[in-house]
Amino acid sequence: MHHKRSVVALTGGALSATVLGGLLAVAPQAAADVTCGTNVFKRTFYKNSSFSGAPAKTDCDNAVSQSWSGSPVTGLPGNGFGVRWTVTRDFGSGGPFTFAVSATDGVRVYLDSVRKIDLWSGTGDTPRSKSVNLTVPAGRHTLRVDYVNWTGAAKVAYSYTPRTTATVDKVKPLAPTGVKTAYDTKARRTTVSWSANKEMDLASYTLYRRPVGSSTWTKVTTTTARSFTDPLANPDDRTPYYYEVRAKDKAGNTSSGSTDTVVRPLPEVTSLSGTYDKATGKVALNWPLNTEPQFDHYTVLSNDKVDGSYVWVPLGTTKGHTWTVGPVTADGETRHYRVLVTNDGGTTTYNPDWLSASATNELWLAIPDGIAPAEAPDLTLRFCAAGIEATATDYTPSAIRDFYGFEIERREAGTATWSVAVHKAYDPRLTPAAVSVCDPLPADGRTYEYRARTYDGADNYSPYSDIRALTTQTD
């Protein structure tokens, strides 16, 4: 049996010792500057069983599982040495684990510096074992194994394994992260990839997709790999899809979905605007320039009447983001334009026959009405109680009238300045359309001239009627 001893370490010129389990144990010393791979233990050898002084050697160890007879490394004694293993790793969502150890002589296991297993007594060449069930919180944690050999064979093994029965493990895996997508414009296929989950009990990943605008997910595949190429049934599918990945552990717990990642087989025209220039009669279209690597060109279309039906007529293609149409007749009608995108694989934006008020690549542009009523109205004059009554009349059938009202002007004969006697909408219920005004004038025998015209809702005026004149009576 090993006899307990007091061990004192000299650190930086000062003594540093702590009584642990009846032994005087020294506070851990910093290991040599050795960097080990992810989830690989850093292993440090000491020439004593108190882990004091400079390490004799520091290296990396994939697992704590050793059996030494005599000195484990050059420079260490065959008895009375210590070995420390440490690793910091990400446990993902954490959960229930079993820590198990088997060793001759002294061994202690720590989780984040909290002792979980303590077998600290000499056993000679006979190892003994112990295991504990515990819950590891989510995130990064540090494991440490301290082993000392006082005499005889040095044997030590340690493992930490997740408990994966459904009755014990109720912790869902974390949602997968690092989801990336790549669309092959030639094969017209999307490849989705993602980062490995940190969980040690991961069983599989499931990839889902749903069309943009839909809330229904479709399972694409379940896999243990971390990427998958989606074999869509229709290789000419232009539908943009959302993809997400969910993780499942060995106990059957399923994570929430990863952040939804959208894949658009084609670059999109996110907005289309346009202006009409009255002076030139031309429409100027403009949209944001796409910069996606798969972009190739745009096609500009106008919705025009062909053989009695409105169809989308291609106006041309461009790699730029502007287009000029015209001249366009200023007829007060609404013109419709659409811009399609073609990628470098030859696939073009879906181009339905109908109009869509919500499509971002479609513009409904109201063209100002620059067309005046074509015909001048008739004008008649007669006396009324206060002066002269002027009546403007138009005999166009009501269904095809292109004016809104009448304006009648008057001037004294021999003068140049006209003044408005009446500017008024007609009564649409009457046929023909007419507006009258009794123009109050002095009864002094002067002669007055009148003319009339019609106007539309855009303030376009028809030609004037012939000038009519009437001389007022004298008292």
C-alpha positions in Angstrom: 0.0 0.0 0.0 1.3 3.5 -0.9 2.2 5.6 2.1 0.6 9.1 2.0 3.2 11.9 1.7 3.2 15.6 1.9 4.4 17.2 -1.4 5.2 20.9 -1.7 5.7 22.7 -5.0 7.8 25.7 -5.5 6.1 28.1 -8.0 7.6 31.4 -8.9 9.7 31.3 -5.7 6.6 30.7 -3.6 5.1 27.6 -2.1 1.7 26.5 -3.4 0.0 23.5 -1.8 -3.6 22.3 -1.2 -4.8 19.4 1.0 -7.0 17.2 -1.2 -8.4 13.9 0.1 -5.8 13.6 2.8 -3.0 14.4 0.4 -1.1 17.6 0.0 -1.7 18.3 -3.7 -0.2 21.1 -5.7 -2.3 23.5 -7.9 -2.1 22.5 -11.6 0.8 23.9 -13.5 0.5 25.3 -17.0 1.3 22.7 -19.6 3.8 23.4 -22.4 2.6 25.3 -25.4 1.3 22.5 -27.5 -1.7 22.8 -29.8 -3.8 19.7 -30.4 -6.5 19.0 -32.9 -10.2 19.4 -32.3 -11.5 17.2 -29.5 -8.0 15.7 -29.0 -6.5 15.5 -25.5 -3.4 17.5 -24.5 -1.3 15.1 -22.5 1.3 16.3 -20.0 3.9 14.1 -18.1 5.3 15.1 -14.7 8.3 13.5 -13.0 6.4 13.4 -9.7 2.9 12.5 -8.5 2.1 16.0 -7.5 2.0 17.5 -11.0 4.6 20.1 -9.9 7.5 21.7 -11.7 8.1 21.9 -15.4 6.4 19.1 -17.4 8.8 16.4 -18.7 6.9 16.2 -21.9 3.7 17.5 -23.5 2.0 15.8 -26.5 -1.4 15.0 -27.9 -3.5 11.9 -27.3 -6.7 10.8 -29.1 -7.9 8.8 -26.2 -7.1 8.1 -22.6 -6.2 4.5 -22.8 -2.7 3.5 -21.7 -0.8 0.6 -20.1 2.8 1.3 -19.2 5.3 -1.0 -17.6 8.2 1.1 -16.3 8.9 4.6 -17.5 6.2 5.8 -20.1 8.6 8.4 -21.7 12.2 9.1 -21.7 13.2 11.1 -18.6 10.4 9.8 -16.4 10.9 7.4 -13.5 9.2 4.0 -13.7 7.3 4.8 -10.5 6.1 8.0 -8.9 5.0 9.9 -12.0 1.9 11.8 -13.0 0.0 12.3 -16.3 -2.7 14.9 -17.0 -5.1 14.9 -19.9 -7.2 17.9 -20.8 -9.6 18.7 -23.7 -12.1 21.5 -24.3 -14.8 20.7 -26.7 -18.3 21.8 -27.8 -21.0 19.4 -26.6 -23.7 21.0 -28.7 -27.0 20.7 -26.9 -25.4 18.7 -24.1 -27.4 16.0 -22.4 -27.0 12.8 -20.4 -23.5 11.2 -20.4 -21.7 8.4 -18.7 -18.1 9.1 -17.5 -16.2 5.8 -17.0 -12.7 5.2 -15.7 -10.5 2.2 -15.0 -7.0 2.6 -13.5 -4.3 1.4 -11.2 -3.3 3.7 -8.4 -4.7 7.3 -8.4 -7.1 8.8 -10.9 -9.5 11.8 -10.8 -11.9 13.1 -13.5 -13.1 16.7 -13.7 -15.8 18.5 -15.7 -15.1 22.2 -15.8 -12.8 21.9 -12.7 -15.5 20.1 -10.7 -14.4 16.6 -9.6 -16.8 13.9 -10.8 -14.7 10.7 -10.1 -12.2 10.3 -7.3 -10.2 7.1 -7.0 -7.1 8.2 -5.3 -5.3 5.3 -3.6 -2.6 2.8 -4.5 -3.7 -0.5 -6.0 -0.4 -2.0 -7.2 -0.9 -3.8 -10.5 -4.7 -4.3 -10.0 -7.0 -1.7 -11.7 -10.4 -0.8 -10.5 -13.3 0.9 -12.2 -16.0 3.5 -11.6 -18.6 5.2 -13.8 -21.1 8.0 -13.1 -24.1 9.3 -15.0 -24.4 13.0 -15.3 -25.8 15.8 -17.5 -23.4 17.9 -19.5 -24.8 21.4 -20.2 -25.0 22.7 -23.7 -21.9 24.5 -25.2 -18.2 24.2 -24.6 -16.8 22.4 -21.5 -13.4 21.2 -20.3 -12.6 17.6 -19.3 -9.5 16.8 -17.2 -8.1 13.5 -16.1 -5.3 13.4 -13.5 -3.5 10.0 -13.1 -0.6 9.1 -10.8 1.4 5.9 -10.7 3.0 5.3 -7.4 4.3 1.7 -7.9 4.0 -1.2 -10.3 2.1 -1.2 -13.6 0.5 2.0 -14.8 -2.9 1.4 -16.4 -5.5 4.0 -17.1 -8.6 4.3 -19.4 -11.3 6.9 -19.5 -14.3 7.5 -21.7 -17.2 9.9 -21.9 -20.2 8.6 -23.9 -23.7 9.9 -24.4 -26.6 8.0 -23.1 -28.9 7.4 -26.1 -32.0 5.6 -24.8 -35.2 7.5 -25.4 -36.3 7.2 -21.8 -33.1 9.0 -20.6 -32.2 11.4 -23.3 -34.9 14.1 -23.8 -32.6 16.8 -25.1 -33.1 17.9 -28.7 -30.0 18.4 -30.9 -29.2 21.9 -31.8 -30.5 23.1 -35.2 -27.8 22.6 -37.9 -25.8 25.7 -38.9 -23.6 26.8 -41.7 -26.2 25.9 -44.4 -25.0 26.8 -47.9 -26.6 26.3 -51.3 -25.2 26.2 -54.8 -27.3 26.1 -57.9 -25.9 24.5 -61.0 -27.4 26.4 -64.0 -26.3 23.7 -66.5 -27.6 20.7 -64.6 -30.4 22.8 -63.0 -29.8 21.2 -59.6 -29.4 22.6 -56.1 -26.7 21.3 -53.8 -27.2 22.0 -50.1 -24.4 21.6 -47.5 -24.2 22.3 -43.8 -21.8 22.2 -40.9 -21.4 19.1 -38.6 -23.5 19.2 -35.4 -21.5 19.2 -32.2 -23.6 16.5 -30.6 -21.8 13.1 -30.0 -25.1 11.2 -30.4 -26.1 12.4 -33.8 -28.0 9.8 -35.9 -28.9 11.6 -39.1 -29.9 14.8 -40.9 -33.1 15.4 -42.8 -33.3 18.0 -45.7 -36.6 19.7 -46.4 -37.7 22.2 -49.1 -40.8 24.4 -49.7 -41.7 26.8 -52.5 -41.4 30.5 -51.7 -44.9 31.6 -50.7 -45.9 28.2 -49.4 -45.9 27.0 -45.8 -45.7 23.2 -46.6 -42.4 21.5 -46.3 -41.4 18.4 -48.4 -38.8 16.0 -47.2 -36.0 15.7 -49.7 -33.8 13.1 -48.0 -32.5 11.7 -44.8 -28.7 11.2 -44.7 -25.7 10.9 -42.4 -23.7 13.0 -44.9 -23.5 16.8 -44.7 -24.5 17.7 -48.3 -27.1 16.6 -50.8 -28.0 17.5 -54.4 -31.7 17.9 -54.8 -33.0 15.9 -57.8 -36.1 18.0 -58.6 -38.6 16.1 -60.7 -38.8 18.9 -63.3 -35.3 20.0 -64.4 -36.8 23.1 -66.0 -38.3 24.2 -62.6 -38.1 28.0 -62.2 -39.6 27.9 -58.7 -37.6 29.5 -55.9 -37.3 27.2 -52.9 -36.5 27.5 -49.2 -34.3 24.7 -47.8 -33.8 23.8 -44.2 -31.9 21.0 -42.4 -33.0 19.2 -39.2 -30.8 17.0 -37.0 -31.9 13.8 -35.2 -30.1 12.0 -32.4 -29.9 8.4 -31.5 -32.7 8.7 -28.9 -35.0 10.0 -31.6 -35.0 13.6 -30.6 -35.3 16.0 -33.6 -33.9 19.6 -33.7 -35.7 22.6 -34.9 -35.0 23.6 -38.5 -31.9 25.5 -39.6 -32.2 29.0 -40.8 -34.2 28.9 -44.0 -32.0 29.4 -47.0 -33.6 30.5 -50.3 -32.5 29.2 -53.6 -33.6 31.1 -56.7 -32.8 29.2 -59.9 -32.9 32.5 -61.7 -31.8 36.0 -60.8 -34.9 38.2 -60.2 -35.9 41.6 -61.4 -36.9 42.9 -57.9 -38.5 46.1 -59.2 -39.4 47.7 -62.5 -40.1 51.4 -63.0 -40.7 53.7 -65.9 -41.4 57.3 -66.9 -43.1 58.9 -69.9 -41.6 61.9 -71.6 -44.4 64.1 -73.1 -41.9 66.0 -75.3 -40.5 62.9 -77.1 -43.4 60.5 -76.4 -40.9 57.8 -75.2 -41.1 55.5 -72.2 -37.9 54.9 -70.2 -37.7 51.7 -68.3 -35.3 51.0 -65.4 -34.6 48.2 -63.0 -31.7 47.1 -60.6 -28.8 45.5 -62.4 -28.4 41.8 -61.4 -24.9 40.8 -60.3 -25.3 37.1 -59.7 -22.7 35.0 -61.4 -25.3 33.0 -63.2 -26.9 36.1 -64.8 -26.7 36.2 -68.6 -29.2 38.7 -70.1 -32.6 40.4 -69.9 -35.6 40.3 -72.4 -37.9 43.3 -72.4 -41.5 42.8 -73.5 -44.6 44.9 -74.1 -48.2 43.8 -73.8 -49.6 44.7 -77.2 -52.7 43.9 -79.2 -52.0 41.4 -82.0 -54.7 40.0 -84.3 -57.4 41.1 -81.8 -55.8 39.7 -78.7 -53.3 41.2 -76.2 -50.0 39.2 -76.1 -46.5 39.8 -74.7 -44.3 40.9 -77.5 -40.5 40.8 -77.1 -38.9 44.2 -77.8 -35.3 43.0 -77.5 -32.6 41.8 -75.2 -29.9 43.6 -73.1 -27.3 43.0 -70.5 -27.9 46.5 -69.1 -30.7 47.7 -66.8 -32.5 50.4 -68.9 -34.6 50.3 -72.0 -36.4 53.0 -74.1 -39.7 52.3 -75.8 -41.4 54.6 -78.3 -42.6 56.9 -79.3 -45.8 55.9 -77.6 -49.1 57.6 -78.4 -50.2 59.8 -75.5 -53.7 58.3 -75.5 -54.4 58.2 -71.8 -54.3 54.4 -71.7 -52.2 52.1 -69.4 -49.2 50.4 -71.0 -47.8 47.1 -69.6 -44.1 46.1 -69.7 -42.2 43.0 -68.4 -38.6 42.2 -68.0 -37.4 38.5 -68.0 -34.0 37.2 -66.9 -32.1 34.4 -68.6 -29.3 32.6 -66.7 -26.1 31.2 -68.2 -27.7 27.8 -68.4 -30.4 29.1 -70.8 -33.3 29.1 -68.4 -35.6 32.1 -68.5 -38.0 33.6 -66.0 -41.5 32.2 -66.3 -43.5 34.3 -68.7 -47.3 33.8 -68.2 -49.8 35.1 -70.8 -51.7 37.2 -68.3 -51.0 40.4 -66.5 -50.0 40.3 -62.8 -50.3 43.5 -60.7 -48.1 42.0 -58.0 -45.2 40.8 -60.2 -42.0 42.7 -59.4 -40.8 42.4 -62.9 -43.9 43.9 -64.4 -44.9 47.6 -64.8 -48.3 49.1 -65.4 -47.6 52.6 -66.6 -50.4 55.2 -67.1 -49.7 57.2 -70.2 -50.9 60.8 -70.0 -53.9 61.7 -72.3 -52.5 64.0 -74.9 -55.3 63.5 -77.4 -57.8 66.4 -77.6 -61.5 65.9 -78.6 -61.5 65.8 -82.4 -64.6 67.9 -83.3 -65.7 71.4 -82.4 -69.2 71.7 -81.0 -72.0 73.7 -82.6 -72.7 77.1 -81.2 -76.0 79.0 -81.3 -76.9 82.5 -79.9 -80.2 84.1 -78.9 -81.4 86.8 -76.6 -82.3 86.0 -73.0 -83.7 88.2 -70.2 -80.4 89.4 -69.0 -78.4 89.5 -72.2 -77.3 86.9 -74.7 -77.8 83.2 -74.3 -75.0 81.0 -75.8 -75.5 77.2 -76.3 -72.8 74.8 -77.2 -74.0 71.4 -78.5 -72.3 68.1 -79.6 -74.2 65.4 -81.3 -71.7 62.5 -80.8 -73.4 59.4 -79.3 -72.9 59.2 -75.6 -71.0 55.8 -75.8 -68.2 57.3 -77.8 -67.9 60.8 -76.4 -64.3 61.7 -75.6 -64.9 65.0 -73.8 -66.0 66.0 -70.3 -67.5 69.5 -70.7 -67.9 72.7 -72.7 -66.3 76.1 -72.6 -67.8 79.2 -74.2 -65.8 82.4 -74.5 -67.0 85.9 -75.4 -65.4 89.2 -76.5 -66.7 92.5 -77.7 -66.4 92.8 -81.5 -63.3 94.6 -82.6 -61.3 93.7 -79.5 -58.7 91.0 -79.1 -59.3 89.6 -75.6 -61.6 86.7 -74.9 -63.2 86.0 -71.5 -64.8 82.8 -70.3 -68.6 83.0 -70.2 -69.0 79.4 -69.0 -66.8 76.3 -68.3 -69.1 73.4 -67.3 -69.6 69.7 -67.6 -72.6 68.5 -69.5 -75.5 66.4 -68.2 -74.5 62.9 -69.4 -78.2 61.8 -69.3 -79.1 64.1 -72.1 -78.7 63.6 -75.8 -77.3 65.6 -77.5 -74.8 66.9 -75.0 -75.2 70.6 -74.4 -74.4 73.5 -72.1 -76.1 76.9 -72.1 -75.3 80.2 -70.4 -77.4 83.4 -70.2 -74.6 86.0 -70.4 -75.7 89.3 -68.7 -74.8 92.2 -70.9 -75.8 95.9 -71.0 -78.6 96.8 -73.6 -76.4 99.3 -75.3 -76.4 98.1 -78.9 -72.9 96.7 -78.8 -72.0 93.6 -80.8 -70.5 90.5 -79.0 -68.7 87.5 -80.5 -68.8 84.0 -79.1 -66.9 80.8 -79.7 -67.1 77.3 -78.0 -65.0 74.2 -77.6 -65.1 70.9 -75.6 -62.5 69.6 -73.1 -61.6 66.2 -71.7 -60.5 65.1 -68.2 -56.8 65.8 -69.0 -57.6 69.4 -70.0 -57.1 68.8 -73.7 -59.3 71.1 -75.8 -61.0 70.5 -79.1 -60.8 73.0 -81.9 -63.0 76.1 -81.5 -66.4 76.4 -83.2 -67.1 79.1 -85.7 -67.4 82.5 -84.2 -71.0 83.7 -83.8 -71.9 87.3 -83.1 -75.0 89.1 -81.8 -75.8 92.7 -81.2 -77.6 93.7 -78.0 -80.7 95.6 -78.1 -80.9 99.2 -76.9 -83.4 100.4 -74.3 
